[in-house]
Amino acid sequence: MIIDSHTHVDRVGWYDPPETILRLMDEAGIAKSIIMTYRDAPDSEGALEYIAEAVERYPNRLVGYARINPRRGATSHRLFEKAMEDYGFKGLKLHPVGNLCHPGGQESIALIQQAARYNAPVLFHCGDEELTLPLQVAQAAAACPEATIILGHSGGYFHVDDALRVAERYSNILLETSAMPYPRAIKVWVERLGASRVLYASDGPGCDPTIEVHKVRMAGLAAAEQEALFYRNITAILEGVTTGGGLS
């Protein structure tokens, strides 16, 4: 059983319809994937509806996260409420490079606090770019201890050590394996944090899910630890989310 905690579908920019990730999931033996757009709502018109329709078409394979620009104020909060209450989404995606909104800024914090009221995880793009560095995302974890903060890519290529440091400091941070090229780091994360604090993800279709699965298997984890990363941890997180019933 494998659940992919970070994939994309979209109909503008990088055109990747749901069928693209579904094909890659089948090739990699992945049962279910969390999907989000490449662009933020409301800047990309119809972004949330596109995700909702994909989940409605493939309810046993896809789970929706809302990618939202915190800088849109009340509009951002209304859209996230709609995503959770009307569309049955399960989490929030924040990409500070795209929206130029600091993870620890008040606009981001307000949206994270809203997600926390649903017990919904907040997935950050966390890489090597300014505004996405682990030490910057850690400011959000510190300000919102009630929120579940996931470091997507866990510091990318050059800030992986910082990702582990902030996860050790803040218990509400989880590390995620996608697009991070060091299998050995995954083993260290499990040793230092415990297997319950690490999630498998691919960032597909941009990264090949088959390769990303193999990377986790290369880490030399025990069978129970692999199960935790591949599906048990994210299943527990998603089961704790309170949402509406999806599209009527």
matplotlib code that plots the C-alpha trace (Angstrom):
import matplotlib.pyplot as plt

x = [0.0, 1.4, -0.2, 1.6, 1.4, 2.3, 1.3, -0.1, -2.8, -3.6, -5.1, -3.1, 0.7, 2.1, -0.8, -1.2, -4.7, -5.6, -5.0, -1.3, -0.7, -3.0, -0.9, 2.3, 0.6, -0.3, 3.3, 4.7, 2.1, 0.6, -3.0, -3.9, -2.4, -3.0, -3.3, -3.1, -2.7, 0.6, -1.0, -2.7, -6.4, -7.8, -5.0, -5.7, -9.5, -11.2, -8.2, -10.1, -13.0, -10.5, -9.2, -12.7, -13.9, -10.8, -11.5, -15.1, -14.2, -11.6, -12.7, -10.9, -7.6, -7.3, -7.5, -7.6, -5.5, -6.2, -3.3, -4.1, -2.4, -2.6, -2.1, -5.7, -7.0, -10.7, -11.0, -8.3, -10.2, -13.5, -11.9, -10.3, -13.6, -15.3, -12.6, -13.1, -16.8, -18.2, -15.5, -14.3, -10.6, -8.2, -5.3, -3.7, -0.7, 1.4, 4.1, 5.9, 7.9, 4.7, 2.8, 5.8, 4.2, 6.6, 5.8, 5.9, 4.1, 0.7, -1.2, 0.3, -0.2, -3.9, -4.5, -2.5, -4.6, -7.8, -6.4, -5.6, -9.3, -10.1, -7.1, -6.0, -2.3, -0.4, 2.1, 4.8, 7.1, 10.4, 13.5, 16.5, 14.7, 14.3, 11.0, 11.0, 14.0, 13.4, 14.4, 11.8, 9.0, 9.9, 8.6, 5.1, 5.5, 6.5, 3.6, 1.1, 2.0, -1.6, -1.0, 0.5, 3.3, 4.7, 8.0, 7.6, 11.0, 12.5, 15.0, 15.6, 19.3, 21.2, 19.1, 18.2, 20.2, 18.3, 15.0, 16.0, 17.1, 13.8, 11.8, 13.8, 12.9, 9.2, 7.2, 4.4, 6.8, 6.9, 9.5, 8.5, 10.7, 9.8, 12.5, 15.1, 18.0, 19.5, 18.1, 20.6, 18.9, 15.6, 17.2, 18.7, 15.3, 13.7, 16.5, 16.4, 12.6, 10.9, 9.2, 5.9, 7.3, 8.2, 6.0, 6.5, 5.8, 6.8, 5.9, 4.7, 4.4, 7.4, 9.3, 8.7, 6.8, 8.5, 11.9, 10.7, 9.3, 12.7, 14.5, 12.6, 13.3, 17.0, 17.0, 17.3, 14.3, 12.7, 9.4, 7.3, 9.1, 8.5, 4.8, 4.7, 6.2, 4.3, 0.8, 0.2, 1.3, -0.6, -3.7, -3.7, -3.4, -6.2, -8.5, -8.2, -9.4, -12.9, -14.4, -17.7, -18.9, -17.5, -19.4, -23.1]
y = [0.0, 3.4, 6.8, 9.7, 12.8, 15.4, 15.4, 17.8, 18.2, 21.4, 22.6, 25.8, 26.4, 22.8, 20.9, 17.7, 16.3, 13.7, 10.9, 11.7, 11.2, 8.2, 6.5, 7.2, 5.9, 2.6, 2.2, 2.8, 0.7, 3.7, 3.3, 6.9, 10.4, 13.8, 16.3, 20.1, 22.6, 24.3, 27.7, 29.5, 30.3, 32.8, 33.9, 30.9, 31.0, 27.7, 26.1, 24.6, 23.5, 21.6, 19.7, 19.0, 17.7, 15.4, 14.0, 13.4, 11.5, 9.3, 9.3, 6.1, 7.3, 11.1, 13.4, 17.2, 19.9, 23.6, 25.7, 29.3, 32.7, 34.1, 37.6, 37.8, 38.3, 37.6, 36.0, 33.5, 32.5, 32.2, 30.0, 27.7, 27.4, 26.5, 23.9, 22.2, 22.6, 22.2, 20.2, 18.0, 18.9, 17.5, 20.1, 23.4, 23.9, 27.1, 27.9, 31.1, 31.4, 31.7, 34.1, 36.0, 35.6, 34.8, 31.6, 33.4, 36.5, 37.4, 36.5, 33.0, 32.5, 33.4, 30.9, 28.2, 28.8, 28.4, 25.0, 23.9, 24.4, 21.6, 19.6, 19.9, 19.6, 22.5, 21.4, 24.0, 24.0, 23.9, 24.0, 26.1, 29.3, 32.4, 32.3, 28.5, 27.7, 25.4, 28.0, 30.3, 27.7, 26.9, 30.3, 29.2, 26.0, 28.1, 30.5, 27.7, 24.8, 23.5, 23.0, 20.1, 21.5, 19.3, 20.4, 19.4, 18.4, 18.9, 21.5, 20.4, 19.9, 22.2, 22.7, 19.1, 19.4, 22.5, 20.6, 18.0, 20.5, 22.4, 19.1, 18.1, 21.5, 21.6, 18.5, 19.7, 19.5, 16.4, 15.8, 14.7, 12.8, 14.2, 15.8, 15.4, 13.4, 11.6, 8.2, 8.2, 11.3, 9.4, 6.8, 9.6, 11.2, 8.0, 7.4, 10.9, 11.7, 8.3, 6.9, 8.6, 12.0, 11.2, 10.9, 9.5, 11.8, 12.2, 15.7, 13.9, 14.2, 16.5, 13.8, 10.2, 8.4, 5.1, 6.7, 8.4, 5.1, 3.4, 6.2, 5.3, 1.7, 2.4, 4.0, 0.7, 1.0, -1.8, -3.1, -1.4, 1.9, 1.7, 1.1, 4.1, 6.3, 4.9, 5.0, 4.8, 8.3, 10.1, 7.9, 9.0, 12.6, 12.5, 10.6, 13.4, 16.1, 17.5, 18.5, 18.6, 15.9, 17.0, 17.9, 17.4]
z = [0.0, -1.0, -0.7, -2.5, -0.3, -3.0, -6.7, -9.2, -11.8, -13.7, -16.9, -17.3, -17.4, -17.0, -18.5, -16.5, -16.4, -13.7, -16.1, -16.3, -12.6, -12.6, -15.2, -13.2, -10.1, -11.8, -13.0, -9.5, -7.7, -5.8, -4.6, -3.9, -4.3, -2.9, -5.7, -6.0, -8.8, -9.8, -9.4, -6.5, -6.1, -6.6, -9.0, -11.3, -12.0, -11.4, -9.7, -6.8, -9.0, -11.2, -8.2, -6.9, -10.2, -10.5, -7.1, -7.9, -11.0, -9.2, -5.6, -4.7, -6.2, -5.5, -2.5, -2.9, -1.3, -1.8, -3.1, -2.1, -2.1, 1.5, 0.2, -1.0, 2.5, 3.2, -0.3, 0.5, 3.7, 1.9, -0.7, 1.8, 3.7, 0.4, -0.4, 3.0, 3.5, 0.0, -1.9, 1.0, 0.6, 3.1, 3.3, 2.4, 0.1, 0.4, -2.1, -1.0, -4.2, -6.1, -3.9, -2.3, 1.1, 4.0, 5.8, 9.2, 7.9, 9.4, 6.2, 6.1, 9.8, 9.6, 6.8, 8.7, 11.8, 9.7, 8.4, 12.0, 13.0, 10.5, 11.7, 8.1, 7.3, 5.7, 3.0, 2.3, -0.6, 1.3, -0.8, -1.7, -2.7, -0.6, 1.4, 1.3, 3.5, 6.4, 8.9, 7.4, 7.3, 10.9, 11.9, 10.9, 13.0, 16.0, 15.6, 15.1, 17.3, 16.8, 13.1, 11.2, 9.0, 6.3, 4.6, 1.0, -0.4, 3.1, 2.1, -1.5, -2.4, -0.1, 3.1, 4.1, 7.3, 8.3, 7.6, 10.1, 12.7, 12.6, 12.7, 15.8, 17.4, 16.5, 17.0, 14.7, 11.6, 9.4, 6.7, 3.2, 0.7, -2.7, -5.0, -2.3, -3.7, -0.7, 0.3, 3.2, 4.7, 4.9, 7.1, 9.4, 9.6, 10.8, 13.3, 14.7, 14.5, 14.4, 11.4, 12.3, 11.4, 7.7, 4.7, 1.2, -1.6, -5.3, -6.5, -9.7, -12.6, -12.4, -10.6, -11.5, -8.7, -9.5, -8.9, -5.7, -4.4, -5.1, -3.3, -0.1, -0.5, -0.9, 2.5, 4.3, 6.5, 8.4, 6.9, 9.6, 9.0, 5.3, 5.9, 8.2, 5.5, 2.5, 4.0, 7.7, 8.6, 6.0, 6.5, 10.2, 9.3, 6.7, 9.0, 11.5, 9.1, 9.5, 6.1, 4.2, 1.9, -1.4, -4.6, -4.5]

ax = plt.figure().add_subplot(projection="3d")
ax.plot(x, y, z, "-o")
ax.set_aspect("equal")
plt.show()
